């Protein structure tokens, strides 16, 4: 196969010319080659040369008028941007590993050595930039056939490939999910045998791959592979514990692992928000520790939303996910995910809607996406009934928001106002009055306006024995 048509940008010719001046051979290798064959967009290009990779990068950058170039002497690599393109240069190398680290010992190698060290045959494909065979694909491991057959296979013995760098196991599952490829059976079995090796990989690197799986169009594919290979249990045991069905007195609960994956896929149909997707993953995370069987009621998971919200920081911390507003958002979604569902099962009061608006704030729309996604019943009429009830809830949310301005509202009387009006220093009574005003607004007793709140405050203060100045 010749891919010279994919090398139409002028920088390929510039790099080829500079390589010729230096007397080196240069190739495009890896993901760009794969993506060109698959018809996928790609702006990251790796160039490998048989020697003088950094010199080639410097000369090419100068010829292209690029002044900023990043050089990493330790690794013998160089990088620069050219418009929308990320161009990276490296010497061909061969690697050797020790059992306690995924960081290899590196030495100068040939193109063949460099292709040997690649994770999968489809990522070992190279394109020659030499004049005599410009555009020819160099495929020593049958990567073109694997692309055609949508198969992920390691160039060398999969046990060695995965044991040397266990992150490749996560990458295998991520590529299988992203590209809709099948992991070749011997490679799949090798992942299961080497799953425990993932412990030598930093959690940051694991989570980077995990987030790429979460951001796939249908992440359940990747999570099922993580579960079936026992990788998931190594870094996210709480999710694994969702798996399984218990039956008692002829009554069984649903498998909450597969339910969670369905909710995640459902969310992905309506949102690209990574943290809403994580909310779907976490929404039932506390069902195992809250599971009880009650005579007459069957299986219950009382309080799983509250415990789940409290579990979020610990899990985020261990997975090295950000402990900032993103985590707070997931906590809020987990804590509130049952509230709209409860509203569909009863006559909807304005008070309940106001409280939901107040607690969800600007995230109310995302919460409703999660709640719709949480409807996974196989009973189609039940699904349609819930969805119809959700629309009623949504309409009430819109109407009350327009009328009462509750979303993220701040009561018109502040703590400072109360202290000034009643000549108080900080004390318990201020909090009591503020809470009473907030509850009165949410319950519809008074409107969210200063005059009504002021008059209500006077009554509440009198009950507490307070008089204004």
C-alpha angles and dihedrals in degrees: 000000000000120000100182088127088065090054096065097122112102095235090071090061092044091052091046091051093048091048090052091052090052092045094238134128117236132192139182108234142179132005098009091057092047093048094048090057092045092047093241122145114253132171099171113092128183118203119195122192130186090238143346094040095158092047090050090052092050094049094045092049091051092049090050093048094248115150101179115071128161116218123191105193094182091062098029092237136128134192140189139165123239109189106301093346127100108207120191126184128199139162116251107261145177124220140210126191140207121219096247100051141047090207106100133215103246131206136168112284146165129266087262090054090050092050090048091059094054119111100233137015090243089058093046093067115118135190120215118231094189116121095238095056104014110172097013113142115232108209115169096164106043095261092151090058091047090052090051092047093041093236131149112214132160118240092230135021105324093219090059093042093052097038092050093052112010092187085077087073090061090045091052091056093043092052091046088054098042098042098032089237129152120240106233110249099245089048091049091051090048090055090054091049093048099038093113090060089073086084091079091059118089115251090235091062092045092050092048088060092041092055090051087056091048089053094053119111090250109019094177088081091062095041092052089052091047089052096045092050092047091237092119092060090057095064108009108036093155089068093047089054089064088069122101142043126249122199126199128172087355092303120118132183122222122265100264094198094062091038089056091051091051091050089049092051090047091053090050090060090063107026142039090193106129092205095050086053089051088050088058090050091050102036096098098023092121096052095100096057092042097046115125135164113223123188109246093011102058120207116001134183100191114182096008090132092056095044090043091056089051091050093054098081093049093050093044090050093051093046090047091238115154115283093209138087089319091063091044089053092052090047090053093049092049093047095048103035094103096047100081090042090055090051091057091058098055141039103286114241122202088232093058091048092049091051092050090050091048095050098041095042114169090353094067093104092052090047091054090051089054092047093050089049089052091068102096102148117141087218101096095195090053090051092050091048092052092046091050090051090049090057089055090051091048092050091050090049090054094046095048093043090055092047103038105023090222101151105109089343122172114212110251091237114067130198089252089055091053093049092050097044094048098030093240135158117216108302144144094266092066091060091046092054094044091051092047091053092047093049092046091054094045091047092050094243091125134013122251092260132117099238095051091043090049094052091046089050092055091054093047092047092051089054087056092048095254126138128194121246 
